[in-house]
Amino acid sequence: MFKFPSVLPKLWLSINGVSYGKKLKMVGWPGIFRYPGARITIGDQVKINSSFFSNLLGLYQRMIIVARGEGKIEIGDRVGMSGSTIYAREHIVIGDDSLIGANCKVLDNDFHPIDPRERLGGSLDKLKTKPVIIGKNVFIGCNSIILKGTVLGDNCVVGAGSVVSGRFEAGSVIAGNPAKVIKKC
């Protein structure tokens, strides 16, 4: 298996204007893109798994982190992520010590217009966005989708395969589609 020298992905981050902290570990080469006017900040001791064998659950893709328009992504310290997509047009915050399991999606926008006429026209100007806030020490199980406007309080756990939308208090264990609180920690 061909391995990229660890300096190359970090060089790409620097060239792309992505700010990152100390001891960033990237296994494989993630797709991290900051568009003009957007901002991505990655904290200290973050681990980003983008290689098929970096997570034994199996990754469907490399890690993808994208901030477009005036979007901001803030990833706290000691966060771990595997083969997921973080895509912001407004604002996504991932708190310290949080873990995002294999193949998750975190989106602060609808990605495509809901109105069929706007979709046919190809316009992305009227996309609905709402910030996503993921608190500290949150665990998001594999294959989950976190939708726009979601707020997960500190110490929440999201069950595998959940589709999450709404506000959840600290210490909630949530699961399902749509995700609901199933117990409190």
WODA-V554356 format. One record per residue. RES is the residue in one letter. PSI is psi as a letter, one per 30 degrees, with the letter a starting at -180 (999 if undefined). Layout:
res=RES psi=PSI
res=RES psi=PSI
This chain:
res=M psi=k
res=F psi=k
res=K psi=k
res=F psi=k
res=P psi=k
res=S psi=f
res=V psi=f
res=L psi=e
res=P psi=e
res=K psi=e
res=L psi=e
res=W psi=e
res=L psi=e
res=S psi=e
res=I psi=e
res=N psi=g
res=G psi=g
res=V psi=k
res=S psi=k
res=Y psi=l
res=G psi=a
res=K psi=k
res=K psi=h
res=L psi=k
res=K psi=k
res=M psi=k
res=V psi=j
res=G psi=a
res=W psi=j
res=P psi=l
res=G psi=j
res=I psi=j
res=F psi=k
res=R psi=j
res=Y psi=l
res=P psi=k
res=G psi=f
res=A psi=l
res=R psi=k
res=I psi=k
res=T psi=k
res=I psi=k
res=G psi=a
res=D psi=k
res=Q psi=h
res=V psi=k
res=K psi=k
res=I psi=j
res=N psi=j
res=S psi=g
res=S psi=k
res=F psi=e
res=F psi=g
res=S psi=f
res=N psi=k
res=L psi=f
res=L psi=f
res=G psi=k
res=L psi=k
res=Y psi=f
res=Q psi=l
res=R psi=l
res=M psi=k
res=I psi=k
res=I psi=j
res=V psi=k
res=A psi=k
res=R psi=l
res=G psi=b
res=E psi=g
res=G psi=k
res=K psi=k
res=I psi=k
res=E psi=j
res=I psi=k
res=G psi=a
res=D psi=k
res=R psi=h
res=V psi=k
res=G psi=k
res=M psi=k
res=S psi=j
res=G psi=h
res=S psi=l
res=T psi=k
res=I psi=j
res=Y psi=j
res=A psi=k
res=R psi=f
res=E psi=d
res=H psi=k
res=I psi=k
res=V psi=k
res=I psi=j
res=G psi=l
res=D psi=k
res=D psi=g
res=S psi=l
res=L psi=k
res=I psi=j
res=G psi=l
res=A psi=k
res=N psi=h
res=C psi=l
res=K psi=k
res=V psi=j
res=L psi=k
res=D psi=g
res=N psi=l
res=D psi=f
res=F psi=e
res=H psi=l
res=P psi=k
res=I psi=e
res=D psi=k
res=P psi=e
res=R psi=e
res=E psi=e
res=R psi=e
res=L psi=e
res=G psi=f
res=G psi=g
res=S psi=k
res=L psi=g
res=D psi=f
res=K psi=g
res=L psi=k
res=K psi=k
res=T psi=l
res=K psi=k
res=P psi=l
res=V psi=k
res=I psi=j
res=I psi=j
res=G psi=a
res=K psi=k
res=N psi=h
res=V psi=k
res=F psi=k
res=I psi=j
res=G psi=l
res=C psi=k
res=N psi=g
res=S psi=l
res=I psi=k
res=I psi=j
res=L psi=l
res=K psi=k
res=G psi=f
res=T psi=k
res=V psi=j
res=L psi=j
res=G psi=l
res=D psi=k
res=N psi=g
res=C psi=l
res=V psi=k
res=V psi=k
res=G psi=l
res=A psi=k
res=G psi=g
res=S psi=l
res=V psi=j
res=V psi=k
res=S psi=k
res=G psi=a
res=R psi=k
res=F psi=k
res=E psi=l
res=A psi=k
res=G psi=g
res=S psi=k
res=V psi=j
res=I psi=l
res=A psi=l
res=G psi=a
res=N psi=j
res=P psi=k
res=A psi=k
res=K psi=l
res=V psi=k
res=I psi=f
res=K psi=l
res=K psi=k
res=C psi=999
